Amino acid sequence: MGQYGRKVLKRHDKVLTASSDIGNVSYVTPTLHTMFGIPTPDNTFPHHPSFTASAGTDEAHAEAIVVGKSLALIGWEMLNNDELFATAHQQWREEIERE
């Protein structure tokens, strides 16, 4: 993401709530739950008509393409770099054991 001038947050101080089915899977295998921002008017929230309108813009589509390409490259790296995968797997194991 850094190649595209995007800032990556490993953790966020503000609790951002959302639901997904990835939570259960993450207890069995390492996972990556990605969220990304799109340009929106102030005070716009997901599931609101103004967010829907923002999600349909060319700017939002361009951001989704950047994120999609980045995720594909991360997947490729995990499949082709055994050391990187081992590091990610170890970090995941440590997190699971802490809980």
C-alpha positions as YAML, in Angstrom:
chain: A
units: angstrom
residues:
- id: 1
  name: MET
  ca: [0.00, 0.00, 0.00]
- id: 2
  name: GLY
  ca: [2.92, 2.28, 0.67]
- id: 3
  name: GLN
  ca: [3.85, 2.06, -3.02]
- id: 4
  name: TYR
  ca: [0.51, 3.72, -3.76]
- id: 5
  name: GLY
  ca: [0.99, 6.45, -1.15]
- id: 6
  name: ARG
  ca: [-1.53, 4.90, 1.23]
- id: 7
  name: LYS
  ca: [-1.11, 4.79, 5.01]
- id: 8
  name: VAL
  ca: [-1.64, 1.40, 6.61]
- id: 9
  name: LEU
  ca: [-2.94, 1.21, 10.16]
- id: 10
  name: LYS
  ca: [-2.26, -2.01, 12.06]
- id: 11
  name: ARG
  ca: [-4.58, -0.92, 14.82]
- id: 12
  name: HIS
  ca: [-7.03, 1.94, 15.21]
- id: 13
  name: ASP
  ca: [-7.58, 3.83, 18.48]
- id: 14
  name: LYS
  ca: [-11.28, 4.23, 17.75]
- id: 15
  name: VAL
  ca: [-13.32, 1.05, 17.86]
- id: 16
  name: LEU
  ca: [-14.81, 0.49, 14.42]
- id: 17
  name: THR
  ca: [-17.65, -1.98, 14.51]
- id: 18
  name: ALA
  ca: [-18.74, -4.15, 11.67]
- id: 19
  name: SER
  ca: [-19.81, -7.72, 11.29]
- id: 20
  name: SER
  ca: [-18.26, -10.38, 9.13]
- id: 21
  name: ASP
  ca: [-17.89, -14.13, 9.01]
- id: 22
  name: ILE
  ca: [-14.10, -13.91, 9.11]
- id: 23
  name: GLY
  ca: [-13.96, -13.92, 12.93]
- id: 24
  name: ASN
  ca: [-14.55, -17.66, 13.28]
- id: 25
  name: VAL
  ca: [-12.14, -18.47, 10.46]
- id: 26
  name: SER
  ca: [-9.40, -16.43, 12.13]
- id: 27
  name: TYR
  ca: [-9.24, -18.95, 14.99]
- id: 28
  name: VAL
  ca: [-8.27, -21.68, 12.51]
- id: 29
  name: THR
  ca: [-5.94, -19.90, 10.09]
- id: 30
  name: PRO
  ca: [-4.31, -16.48, 9.71]
- id: 31
  name: THR
  ca: [-6.65, -13.98, 8.11]
- id: 32
  name: LEU
  ca: [-6.58, -10.39, 6.93]
- id: 33
  name: HIS
  ca: [-9.68, -8.28, 7.48]
- id: 34
  name: THR
  ca: [-9.19, -5.21, 5.36]
- id: 35
  name: MET
  ca: [-11.10, -1.97, 5.46]
- id: 36
  name: PHE
  ca: [-10.36, 1.04, 3.27]
- id: 37
  name: GLY
  ca: [-11.67, 4.55, 3.00]
- id: 38
  name: ILE
  ca: [-13.36, 6.23, 0.09]
- id: 39
  name: PRO
  ca: [-14.01, 9.93, -0.41]
- id: 40
  name: THR
  ca: [-17.30, 10.88, 1.26]
- id: 41
  name: PRO
  ca: [-19.02, 14.03, 2.49]
- id: 42
  name: ASP
  ca: [-18.62, 14.81, 6.20]
- id: 43
  name: ASN
  ca: [-20.75, 12.74, 8.59]
- id: 44
  name: THR
  ca: [-21.28, 9.96, 6.05]
- id: 45
  name: PHE
  ca: [-21.57, 6.43, 7.40]
- id: 46
  name: PRO
  ca: [-21.87, 2.98, 5.79]
- id: 47
  name: HIS
  ca: [-25.42, 1.86, 4.96]
- id: 48
  name: HIS
  ca: [-26.53, 5.47, 4.48]
- id: 49
  name: PRO
  ca: [-27.71, 6.71, 1.07]
- id: 50
  name: SER
  ca: [-24.90, 9.30, 0.97]
- id: 51
  name: PHE
  ca: [-22.34, 6.50, 1.42]
- id: 52
  name: THR
  ca: [-24.02, 4.50, -1.33]
- id: 53
  name: ALA
  ca: [-23.71, 7.48, -3.64]
- id: 54
  name: SER
  ca: [-20.05, 7.95, -2.69]
- id: 55
  name: ALA
  ca: [-19.31, 4.26, -3.29]
- id: 56
  name: GLY
  ca: [-20.53, 4.62, -6.86]
- id: 57
  name: THR
  ca: [-18.03, 7.33, -7.80]
- id: 58
  name: ASP
  ca: [-14.98, 6.94, -10.01]
- id: 59
  name: GLU
  ca: [-12.79, 7.95, -7.05]
- id: 60
  name: ALA
  ca: [-14.16, 5.14, -4.88]
- id: 61
  name: HIS
  ca: [-13.74, 2.65, -7.73]
- id: 62
  name: ALA
  ca: [-10.13, 3.75, -8.24]
- id: 63
  name: GLU
  ca: [-9.43, 3.23, -4.52]
- id: 64
  name: ALA
  ca: [-11.01, -0.23, -4.62]
- id: 65
  name: ILE
  ca: [-8.75, -1.14, -7.56]
- id: 66
  name: VAL
  ca: [-5.63, -0.02, -5.65]
- id: 67
  name: VAL
  ca: [-6.67, -2.01, -2.57]
- id: 68
  name: GLY
  ca: [-7.62, -5.07, -4.63]
- id: 69
  name: LYS
  ca: [-4.27, -5.07, -6.43]
- id: 70
  name: SER
  ca: [-2.43, -4.65, -3.13]
- id: 71
  name: LEU
  ca: [-4.30, -7.56, -1.54]
- id: 72
  name: ALA
  ca: [-3.56, -9.74, -4.55]
- id: 73
  name: LEU
  ca: [0.13, -8.93, -4.25]
- id: 74
  name: ILE
  ca: [0.07, -9.71, -0.52]
- id: 75
  name: GLY
  ca: [-1.51, -13.08, -1.30]
- id: 76
  name: TRP
  ca: [1.12, -13.74, -3.94]
- id: 77
  name: GLU
  ca: [3.89, -12.87, -1.48]
- id: 78
  name: MET
  ca: [2.41, -15.22, 1.14]
- id: 79
  name: LEU
  ca: [2.29, -18.06, -1.39]
- id: 80
  name: ASN
  ca: [5.80, -17.49, -2.70]
- id: 81
  name: ASN
  ca: [7.80, -16.30, 0.31]
- id: 82
  name: ASP
  ca: [8.05, -19.05, 2.91]
- id: 83
  name: GLU
  ca: [9.81, -16.79, 5.43]
- id: 84
  name: LEU
  ca: [7.09, -14.14, 5.21]
- id: 85
  name: PHE
  ca: [4.38, -16.77, 5.61]
- id: 86
  name: ALA
  ca: [6.19, -18.30, 8.61]
- id: 87
  name: THR
  ca: [6.42, -14.86, 10.25]
- id: 88
  name: ALA
  ca: [2.72, -14.16, 9.67]
- id: 89
  name: HIS
  ca: [1.77, -17.60, 10.93]
- id: 90
  name: GLN
  ca: [3.88, -17.17, 14.08]
- id: 91
  name: GLN
  ca: [2.35, -13.76, 14.79]
- id: 92
  name: TRP
  ca: [-1.12, -15.26, 14.35]
- id: 93
  name: ARG
  ca: [-0.29, -18.16, 16.67]
- id: 94
  name: GLU
  ca: [0.96, -15.75, 19.36]
- id: 95
  name: GLU
  ca: [-2.27, -13.74, 19.12]
- id: 96
  name: ILE
  ca: [-4.43, -16.86, 19.37]
- id: 97
  name: GLU
  ca: [-2.47, -18.14, 22.37]
- id: 98
  name: ARG
  ca: [-2.86, -14.76, 24.16]
- id: 99
  name: GLU
  ca: [-6.64, -15.08, 24.05]
...
